[in-house]
Every structure is written in structure tokens, then in C-alpha cells.
Amino acid sequence: MDTKKLIGVVVIVFLGFWMFTDPNGLAVSAKSAGSEAWSLTEQAFRGVIDFLGALG
């Protein structure tokens, strides 16, 4: 089995196990991760906008 497929299967099994054993904890973690990802995206776009603004 390919290493990428094996890692994918392990991650899916882990998330499935987590969902059945602690669904509230998984939801809180997913919400937190999504919030942090959005914050990083905003920060990246602000940096690009500032950089382009400084060029002009």
C-alpha cells in the first residue's frame, strides 16, 4: 500500500474514532482550527495588500 494512502486511512480512522468517542471535543477542535485557518488567510491577504500598496 502506498504511504500516502496509509496515512489517509490512519487519519480517517482516527477522526472516526474521535467522532464516536468525543463528538463535542471534535466539534470544538474543528471550529478552532477553522477559525485559525481563516485568521491566517486574512493575515496573508493583508500582507499581500500592504506589499502591493507599498510598491505603488
N, CA, C, O and CB atoms as a CASP TS submission, in Angstrom:
PFRMAT TS
TARGET T0000
AUTHOR 0000-0000-0000
METHOD Language model
MODEL 1
PARENT N/A
ATOM      1  N   MET     1       0.841  -1.186   0.000  1.00  0.00           N
ATOM      2  CA  MET     1       0.000   0.000   0.000  1.00  0.00           C
ATOM      3  C   MET     1       0.884   1.247   0.000  1.00  0.00           C
ATOM      4  O   MET     1       1.912   1.300   0.676  1.00  0.00           O
ATOM      5  CB  MET     1      -0.956  -0.001   1.222  1.00  0.00           C
ATOM      6  N   ASP     2       0.473   2.216  -0.752  1.00  0.00           N
ATOM      7  CA  ASP     2       1.212   3.471  -0.853  1.00  0.00           C
ATOM      8  C   ASP     2       1.196   4.195   0.490  1.00  0.00           C
ATOM      9  O   ASP     2       0.210   4.129   1.224  1.00  0.00           O
ATOM     10  CB  ASP     2       0.616   4.369  -1.960  1.00  0.00           C
ATOM     11  N   THR     3       2.274   4.875   0.805  1.00  0.00           N
ATOM     12  CA  THR     3       2.401   5.571   2.087  1.00  0.00           C
ATOM     13  C   THR     3       1.334   6.642   2.252  1.00  0.00           C
ATOM     14  O   THR     3       0.773   6.784   3.338  1.00  0.00           O
ATOM     15  CB  THR     3       3.784   6.196   2.213  1.00  0.00           C
ATOM     16  N   LYS     4       1.040   7.400   1.197  1.00  0.00           N
ATOM     17  CA  LYS     4       0.023   8.451   1.282  1.00  0.00           C
ATOM     18  C   LYS     4      -1.345   7.858   1.589  1.00  0.00           C
ATOM     19  O   LYS     4      -2.101   8.414   2.385  1.00  0.00           O
ATOM     20  CB  LYS     4      -0.032   9.254  -0.026  1.00  0.00           C
ATOM     21  N   LYS     5      -1.665   6.732   0.959  1.00  0.00           N
ATOM     22  CA  LYS     5      -2.948   6.072   1.213  1.00  0.00           C
ATOM     23  C   LYS     5      -3.015   5.578   2.648  1.00  0.00           C
ATOM     24  O   LYS     5      -4.051   5.697   3.301  1.00  0.00           O
ATOM     25  CB  LYS     5      -3.161   4.901   0.237  1.00  0.00           C
ATOM     26  N   LEU     6      -1.919   5.027   3.137  1.00  0.00           N
ATOM     27  CA  LEU     6      -1.872   4.523   4.500  1.00  0.00           C
ATOM     28  C   LEU     6      -2.076   5.657   5.507  1.00  0.00           C
ATOM     29  O   LEU     6      -2.824   5.509   6.473  1.00  0.00           O
ATOM     30  CB  LEU     6      -0.539   3.813   4.759  1.00  0.00           C
ATOM     31  N   ILE     7      -1.416   6.774   5.279  1.00  0.00           N
ATOM     32  CA  ILE     7      -1.581   7.929   6.169  1.00  0.00           C
ATOM     33  C   ILE     7      -3.020   8.426   6.113  1.00  0.00           C
ATOM     34  O   ILE     7      -3.592   8.772   7.146  1.00  0.00           O
ATOM     35  CB  ILE     7      -0.601   9.067   5.786  1.00  0.00           C
ATOM     36  N   GLY     8      -3.613   8.467   4.923  1.00  0.00           N
ATOM     37  CA  GLY     8      -5.001   8.892   4.777  1.00  0.00           C
ATOM     38  C   GLY     8      -5.952   7.982   5.527  1.00  0.00           C
ATOM     39  O   GLY     8      -6.875   8.458   6.187  1.00  0.00           O
ATOM     40  N   VAL     9      -5.738   6.679   5.435  1.00  0.00           N
ATOM     41  CA  VAL     9      -6.583   5.719   6.140  1.00  0.00           C
ATOM     42  C   VAL     9      -6.439   5.879   7.648  1.00  0.00           C
ATOM     43  O   VAL     9      -7.433   5.834   8.373  1.00  0.00           O
ATOM     44  CB  VAL     9      -6.233   4.286   5.724  1.00  0.00           C
ATOM     45  N   VAL    10      -5.226   6.063   8.121  1.00  0.00           N
ATOM     46  CA  VAL    10      -4.994   6.246   9.557  1.00  0.00           C
ATOM     47  C   VAL    10      -5.690   7.510  10.057  1.00  0.00           C
ATOM     48  O   VAL    10      -6.302   7.497  11.125  1.00  0.00           O
ATOM     49  CB  VAL    10      -3.481   6.318   9.858  1.00  0.00           C
ATOM     50  N   VAL    11      -5.603   8.595   9.300  1.00  0.00           N
ATOM     51  CA  VAL    11      -6.256   9.844   9.695  1.00  0.00           C
ATOM     52  C   VAL    11      -7.767   9.674   9.731  1.00  0.00           C
ATOM     53  O   VAL    11      -8.417  10.139  10.668  1.00  0.00           O
ATOM     54  CB  VAL    11      -5.876  10.980   8.734  1.00  0.00           C
ATOM     55  N   ILE    12      -8.335   9.014   8.727  1.00  0.00           N
ATOM     56  CA  ILE    12      -9.787   8.790   8.689  1.00  0.00           C
ATOM     57  C   ILE    12     -10.237   7.919   9.850  1.00  0.00           C
ATOM     58  O   ILE    12     -11.259   8.203  10.476  1.00  0.00           O
ATOM     59  CB  ILE    12     -10.196   8.141   7.362  1.00  0.00           C
ATOM     60  N   VAL    13      -9.496   6.873  10.143  1.00  0.00           N
ATOM     61  CA  VAL    13      -9.838   6.007  11.271  1.00  0.00           C
ATOM     62  C   VAL    13      -9.744   6.782  12.586  1.00  0.00           C
ATOM     63  O   VAL    13     -10.609   6.643  13.451  1.00  0.00           O
ATOM     64  CB  VAL    13      -8.910   4.772  11.308  1.00  0.00           C
ATOM     65  N   PHE    14      -8.714   7.586  12.736  1.00  0.00           N
ATOM     66  CA  PHE    14      -8.562   8.388  13.954  1.00  0.00           C
ATOM     67  C   PHE    14      -9.721   9.363  14.116  1.00  0.00           C
ATOM     68  O   PHE    14     -10.295   9.470  15.200  1.00  0.00           O
ATOM     69  CB  PHE    14      -7.233   9.153  13.929  1.00  0.00           C
ATOM     70  N   LEU    15     -10.072  10.081  13.039  1.00  0.00           N
ATOM     71  CA  LEU    15     -11.181  11.033  13.127  1.00  0.00           C
ATOM     72  C   LEU    15     -12.504  10.330  13.396  1.00  0.00           C
ATOM     73  O   LEU    15     -13.330  10.838  14.154  1.00  0.00           O
ATOM     74  CB  LEU    15     -11.280  11.849  11.843  1.00  0.00           C
ATOM     75  N   GLY    16     -12.714   9.176  12.787  1.00  0.00           N
ATOM     76  CA  GLY    16     -13.926   8.400  13.052  1.00  0.00           C
ATOM     77  C   GLY    16     -13.991   7.955  14.502  1.00  0.00           C
ATOM     78  O   GLY    16     -15.041   8.048  15.138  1.00  0.00           O
ATOM     79  N   PHE    17     -12.884   7.477  15.023  1.00  0.00           N
ATOM     80  CA  PHE    17     -12.836   7.063  16.432  1.00  0.00           C
ATOM     81  C   PHE    17     -13.114   8.242  17.348  1.00  0.00           C
ATOM     82  O   PHE    17     -13.865   8.118  18.315  1.00  0.00           O
ATOM     83  CB  PHE    17     -11.470   6.444  16.772  1.00  0.00           C
ATOM     84  N   TRP    18     -12.511   9.385  17.048  1.00  0.00           N
ATOM     85  CA  TRP    18     -12.694  10.596  17.845  1.00  0.00           C
ATOM     86  C   TRP    18     -14.149  11.053  17.785  1.00  0.00           C
ATOM     87  O   TRP    18     -14.708  11.496  18.788  1.00  0.00           O
ATOM     88  CB  TRP    18     -11.756  11.718  17.352  1.00  0.00           C
ATOM     89  N   MET    19     -14.761  10.944  16.600  1.00  0.00           N
ATOM     90  CA  MET    19     -16.143  11.377  16.433  1.00  0.00           C
ATOM     91  C   MET    19     -17.084  10.535  17.298  1.00  0.00           C
ATOM     92  O   MET    19     -18.039  11.068  17.864  1.00  0.00           O
ATOM     93  CB  MET    19     -16.556  11.290  14.954  1.00  0.00           C
ATOM     94  N   PHE    20     -16.831   9.246  17.407  1.00  0.00           N
ATOM     95  CA  PHE    20     -17.703   8.387  18.194  1.00  0.00           C
ATOM     96  C   PHE    20     -17.410   8.437  19.688  1.00  0.00           C
ATOM     97  O   PHE    20     -18.310   8.200  20.495  1.00  0.00           O
ATOM     98  CB  PHE    20     -17.588   6.979  17.711  1.00  0.00           C
ATOM     99  N   THR    21     -16.184   8.736  20.072  1.00  0.00           N
ATOM    100  CA  THR    21     -15.850   8.750  21.496  1.00  0.00           C
ATOM    101  C   THR    21     -16.022  10.114  22.141  1.00  0.00           C
ATOM    102  O   THR    21     -16.367  10.201  23.319  1.00  0.00           O
ATOM    103  CB  THR    21     -14.441   8.287  21.690  1.00  0.00           C
ATOM    104  N   ASP    22     -15.782  11.197  21.375  1.00  0.00           N
ATOM    105  CA  ASP    22     -15.895  12.551  21.925  1.00  0.00           C
ATOM    106  C   ASP    22     -16.332  13.519  20.831  1.00  0.00           C
ATOM    107  O   ASP    22     -15.526  14.319  20.356  1.00  0.00           O
ATOM    108  CB  ASP    22     -14.549  13.010  22.547  1.00  0.00           C
ATOM    109  N   PRO    23     -17.600  13.454  20.427  1.00  0.00           N
ATOM    110  CA  PRO    23     -18.043  14.311  19.318  1.00  0.00           C
ATOM    111  C   PRO    23     -17.969  15.802  19.651  1.00  0.00           C
ATOM    112  O   PRO    23     -17.684  16.614  18.771  1.00  0.00           O
ATOM    113  CB  PRO    23     -19.463  13.953  18.929  1.00  0.00           C
ATOM    114  N   ASN    24     -18.220  16.168  20.899  1.00  0.00           N
ATOM    115  CA  ASN    24     -18.156  17.575  21.289  1.00  0.00           C
ATOM    116  C   ASN    24     -16.721  18.092  21.196  1.00  0.00           C
ATOM    117  O   ASN    24     -16.494  19.204  20.717  1.00  0.00           O
ATOM    118  CB  ASN    24     -18.702  17.764  22.719  1.00  0.00           C
ATOM    119  N   GLY    25     -15.769  17.309  21.640  1.00  0.00           N
ATOM    120  CA  GLY    25     -14.364  17.702  21.552  1.00  0.00           C
ATOM    121  C   GLY    25     -13.916  17.861  20.110  1.00  0.00           C
ATOM    122  O   GLY    25     -13.161  18.780  19.793  1.00  0.00           O
ATOM    123  N   LEU    26     -14.375  16.975  19.233  1.00  0.00           N
ATOM    124  CA  LEU    26     -14.039  17.071  17.815  1.00  0.00           C
ATOM    125  C   LEU    26     -14.634  18.335  17.217  1.00  0.00           C
ATOM    126  O   LEU    26     -13.977  19.018  16.432  1.00  0.00           O
ATOM    127  CB  LEU    26     -14.537  15.833  17.051  1.00  0.00           C
ATOM    128  N   ALA    27     -15.871  18.654  17.579  1.00  0.00           N
ATOM    129  CA  ALA    27     -16.523  19.856  17.051  1.00  0.00           C
ATOM    130  C   ALA    27     -15.799  21.118  17.512  1.00  0.00           C
ATOM    131  O   ALA    27     -15.598  22.042  16.724  1.00  0.00           O
ATOM    132  CB  ALA    27     -17.997  19.904  17.488  1.00  0.00           C
ATOM    133  N   VAL    28     -15.414  21.158  18.766  1.00  0.00           N
ATOM    134  CA  VAL    28     -14.700  22.321  19.291  1.00  0.00           C
ATOM    135  C   VAL    28     -13.344  22.464  18.587  1.00  0.00           C
ATOM    136  O   VAL    28     -12.949  23.570  18.218  1.00  0.00           O
ATOM    137  CB  VAL    28     -14.507  22.196  20.829  1.00  0.00           C
ATOM    138  N   SER    29     -12.647  21.363  18.407  1.00  0.00           N
ATOM    139  CA  SER    29     -11.342  21.409  17.739  1.00  0.00           C
ATOM    140  C   SER    29     -11.475  21.830  16.275  1.00  0.00           C
ATOM    141  O   SER    29     -10.659  22.604  15.775  1.00  0.00           O
ATOM    142  CB  SER    29     -10.652  20.043  17.826  1.00  0.00           C
ATOM    143  N   ALA    30     -12.498  21.325  15.592  1.00  0.00           N
ATOM    144  CA  ALA    30     -12.709  21.689  14.190  1.00  0.00           C
ATOM    145  C   ALA    30     -13.044  23.175  14.066  1.00  0.00           C
ATOM    146  O   ALA    30     -12.556  23.857  13.165  1.00  0.00           O
ATOM    147  CB  ALA    30     -13.836  20.835  13.572  1.00  0.00           C
ATOM    148  N   LYS    31     -13.876  23.664  14.976  1.00  0.00           N
ATOM    149  CA  LYS    31     -14.238  25.088  14.946  1.00  0.00           C
ATOM    150  C   LYS    31     -13.005  25.951  15.200  1.00  0.00           C
ATOM    151  O   LYS    31     -12.805  26.966  14.532  1.00  0.00           O
ATOM    152  CB  LYS    31     -15.335  25.399  15.996  1.00  0.00           C
ATOM    153  N   SER    32     -12.191  25.553  16.153  1.00  0.00           N
ATOM    154  CA  SER    32     -10.974  26.294  16.476  1.00  0.00           C
ATOM    155  C   SER    32      -9.991  26.269  15.301  1.00  0.00           C
ATOM    156  O   SER    32      -9.390  27.292  14.973  1.00  0.00           O
ATOM    157  CB  SER    32     -10.311  25.710  17.736  1.00  0.00           C
ATOM    158  N   ALA    33      -9.830  25.116  14.678  1.00  0.00           N
ATOM    159  CA  ALA    33      -8.915  25.001  13.539  1.00  0.00           C
ATOM    160  C   ALA    33      -9.407  25.839  12.361  1.00  0.00           C
ATOM    161  O   ALA    33      -8.606  26.486  11.686  1.00  0.00           O
ATOM    162  CB  ALA    33      -8.766  23.528  13.115  1.00  0.00           C
ATOM    163  N   GLY    34     -10.702  25.833  12.113  1.00  0.00           N
ATOM    164  CA  GLY    34     -11.254  26.648  11.035  1.00  0.00           C
ATOM    165  C   GLY    34     -11.059  28.126  11.293  1.00  0.00           C
ATOM    166  O   GLY    34     -10.744  28.890  10.381  1.00  0.00           O
ATOM    167  N   SER    35     -11.248  28.526  12.539  1.00  0.00           N
ATOM    168  CA  SER    35     -11.072  29.928  12.908  1.00  0.00           C
ATOM    169  C   SER    35      -9.617  30.359  12.721  1.00  0.00           C
ATOM    170  O   SER    35      -9.350  31.442  12.201  1.00  0.00           O
ATOM    171  CB  SER    35     -11.512  30.160  14.362  1.00  0.00           C
ATOM    172  N   GLU    36      -8.699  29.528  13.136  1.00  0.00           N
ATOM    173  CA  GLU    36      -7.278  29.839  12.980  1.00  0.00           C
ATOM    174  C   GLU    36      -6.871  29.867  11.510  1.00  0.00           C
ATOM    175  O   GLU    36      -6.077  30.713  11.101  1.00  0.00           O
ATOM    176  CB  GLU    36      -6.426  28.820  13.738  1.00  0.00           C
ATOM    177  N   ALA    37      -7.407  28.953  10.721  1.00  0.00           N
ATOM    178  CA  ALA    37      -7.089  28.938   9.293  1.00  0.00           C
ATOM    179  C   ALA    37      -7.594  30.217   8.624  1.00  0.00           C
ATOM    180  O   ALA    37      -6.904  30.794   7.784  1.00  0.00           O
ATOM    181  CB  ALA    37      -7.705  27.694   8.611  1.00  0.00           C
ATOM    182  N   TRP    38      -8.799  30.659   8.996  1.00  0.00           N
ATOM    183  CA  TRP    38      -9.334  31.891   8.426  1.00  0.00           C
ATOM    184  C   TRP    38      -8.488  33.096   8.844  1.00  0.00           C
ATOM    185  O   TRP    38      -8.236  33.994   8.040  1.00  0.00           O
ATOM    186  CB  TRP    38     -10.795  32.089   8.859  1.00  0.00           C
ATOM    187  N   SER    39      -8.062  33.111  10.082  1.00  0.00           N
ATOM    188  CA  SER    39      -7.223  34.197  10.577  1.00  0.00           C
ATOM    189  C   SER    39      -5.901  34.256   9.810  1.00  0.00           C
ATOM    190  O   SER    39      -5.447  35.340   9.444  1.00  0.00           O
ATOM    191  CB  SER    39      -6.958  34.025  12.082  1.00  0.00           C
ATOM    192  N   LEU    40      -5.294  33.120   9.568  1.00  0.00           N
ATOM    193  CA  LEU    40      -4.041  33.080   8.805  1.00  0.00           C
ATOM    194  C   LEU    40      -4.255  33.526   7.361  1.00  0.00           C
ATOM    195  O   LEU    40      -3.396  34.192   6.783  1.00  0.00           O
ATOM    196  CB  LEU    40      -3.446  31.667   8.830  1.00  0.00           C
ATOM    197  N   THR    41      -5.395  33.163   6.780  1.00  0.00           N
ATOM    198  CA  THR    41      -5.708  33.587   5.418  1.00  0.00           C
ATOM    199  C   THR    41      -5.861  35.101   5.350  1.00  0.00           C
ATOM    200  O   THR    41      -5.335  35.743   4.442  1.00  0.00           O
ATOM    201  CB  THR    41      -6.987  32.900   4.920  1.00  0.00           C
ATOM    202  N   GLU    42      -6.585  35.669   6.316  1.00  0.00           N
ATOM    203  CA  GLU    42      -6.735  37.124   6.359  1.00  0.00           C
ATOM    204  C   GLU    42      -5.384  37.818   6.507  1.00  0.00           C
ATOM    205  O   GLU    42      -5.115  38.825   5.853  1.00  0.00           O
ATOM    206  CB  GLU    42      -7.658  37.527   7.510  1.00  0.00           C
ATOM    207  N   GLN    43      -4.555  37.271   7.362  1.00  0.00           N
ATOM    208  CA  GLN    43      -3.231  37.848   7.591  1.00  0.00           C
ATOM    209  C   GLN    43      -2.393  37.808   6.314  1.00  0.00           C
ATOM    210  O   GLN    43      -1.690  38.769   6.004  1.00  0.00           O
ATOM    211  CB  GLN    43      -2.507  37.101   8.723  1.00  0.00           C
ATOM    212  N   ALA    44      -2.465  36.717   5.584  1.00  0.00           N
ATOM    213  CA  ALA    44      -1.705  36.591   4.338  1.00  0.00           C
ATOM    214  C   ALA    44      -2.181  37.616   3.308  1.00  0.00           C
ATOM    215  O   ALA    44      -1.364  38.263   2.654  1.00  0.00           O
ATOM    216  CB  ALA    44      -1.836  35.163   3.768  1.00  0.00           C
ATOM    217  N   PHE    45      -3.495  37.763   3.164  1.00  0.00           N
ATOM    218  CA  PHE    45      -4.011  38.733   2.198  1.00  0.00           C
ATOM    219  C   PHE    45      -3.687  40.159   2.607  1.00  0.00           C
ATOM    220  O   PHE    45      -3.384  40.993   1.755  1.00  0.00           O
ATOM    221  CB  PHE    45      -5.514  38.571   2.040  1.00  0.00           C
ATOM    222  N   ARG    46      -3.747  40.450   3.900  1.00  0.00           N
ATOM    223  CA  ARG    46      -3.366  41.792   4.356  1.00  0.00           C
ATOM    224  C   ARG    46      -1.901  42.073   4.032  1.00  0.00           C
ATOM    225  O   ARG    46      -1.556  43.182   3.626  1.00  0.00           O
ATOM    226  CB  ARG    46      -3.614  41.943   5.874  1.00  0.00           C
ATOM    227  N   GLY    47      -1.044  41.078   4.208  1.00  0.00           N
ATOM    228  CA  GLY    47       0.369  41.244   3.883  1.00  0.00           C
ATOM    229  C   GLY    47       0.587  41.506   2.413  1.00  0.00           C
ATOM    230  O   GLY    47       1.396  42.360   2.051  1.00  0.00           O
ATOM    231  N   VAL    48      -0.131  40.775   1.543  1.00  0.00           N
ATOM    232  CA  VAL    48      -0.006  40.983   0.100  1.00  0.00           C
ATOM    233  C   VAL    48      -0.508  42.374  -0.273  1.00  0.00           C
ATOM    234  O   VAL    48       0.128  43.070  -1.064  1.00  0.00           O
ATOM    235  CB  VAL    48      -0.789  39.900  -0.681  1.00  0.00           C
ATOM    236  N   ILE    49      -1.647  42.784   0.293  1.00  0.00           N
ATOM    237  CA  ILE    49      -2.200  44.105   0.004  1.00  0.00           C
ATOM    238  C   ILE    49      -1.251  45.206   0.461  1.00  0.00           C
ATOM    239  O   ILE    49      -1.030  46.174  -0.267  1.00  0.00           O
ATOM    240  CB  ILE    49      -3.565  44.273   0.678  1.00  0.00           C
ATOM    241  N   ASP    50      -0.688  45.070   1.656  1.00  0.00           N
ATOM    242  CA  ASP    50       0.267  46.056   2.144  1.00  0.00           C
ATOM    243  C   ASP    50       1.502  46.121   1.252  1.00  0.00           C
ATOM    244  O   ASP    50       1.996  47.205   0.944  1.00  0.00           O
ATOM    245  CB  ASP    50       0.674  45.733   3.577  1.00  0.00           C
ATOM    246  N   PHE    51       1.994  44.961   0.842  1.00  0.00           N
ATOM    247  CA  PHE    51       3.168  44.914  -0.031  1.00  0.00           C
ATOM    248  C   PHE    51       2.894  45.599  -1.364  1.00  0.00           C
ATOM    249  O   PHE    51       3.699  46.407  -1.828  1.00  0.00           O
ATOM    250  CB  PHE    51       3.596  43.466  -0.268  1.00  0.00           C
ATOM    251  N   LEU    52       1.763  45.278  -1.974  1.00  0.00           N
ATOM    252  CA  LEU    52       1.424  45.898  -3.258  1.00  0.00           C
ATOM    253  C   LEU    52       1.166  47.390  -3.104  1.00  0.00           C
ATOM    254  O   LEU    52       1.469  48.176  -4.001  1.00  0.00           O
ATOM    255  CB  LEU    52       0.200  45.219  -3.869  1.00  0.00           C
ATOM    256  N   GLY    53       0.602  47.777  -1.957  1.00  0.00           N
ATOM    257  CA  GLY    53       0.380  49.198  -1.696  1.00  0.00           C
ATOM    258  C   GLY    53       1.692  49.951  -1.539  1.00  0.00           C
ATOM    259  O   GLY    53       1.800  51.108  -1.944  1.00  0.00           O
ATOM    260  N   ALA    54       2.682  49.300  -0.956  1.00  0.00           N
ATOM    261  CA  ALA    54       3.983  49.931  -0.769  1.00  0.00           C
ATOM    262  C   ALA    54       4.734  50.082  -2.089  1.00  0.00           C
ATOM    263  O   ALA    54       5.562  50.982  -2.235  1.00  0.00           O
ATOM    264  CB  ALA    54       4.817  49.125   0.213  1.00  0.00           C
ATOM    265  N   LEU    55       4.449  49.204  -3.048  1.00  0.00           N
ATOM    266  CA  LEU    55       5.090  49.292  -4.357  1.00  0.00           C
ATOM    267  C   LEU    55       4.569  50.481  -5.157  1.00  0.00           C
ATOM    268  O   LEU    55       5.307  51.091  -5.931  1.00  0.00           O
ATOM    269  CB  LEU    55       4.870  48.003  -5.139  1.00  0.00           C
ATOM    270  N   GLY    56       3.282  50.806  -4.961  1.00  0.00           N
ATOM    271  CA  GLY    56       2.660  51.835  -5.797  1.00  0.00           C
ATOM    272  C   GLY    56       2.718  53.179  -5.290  1.00  0.00           C
ATOM    273  O   GLY    56       2.218  54.103  -5.933  1.00  0.00           O
TER
END
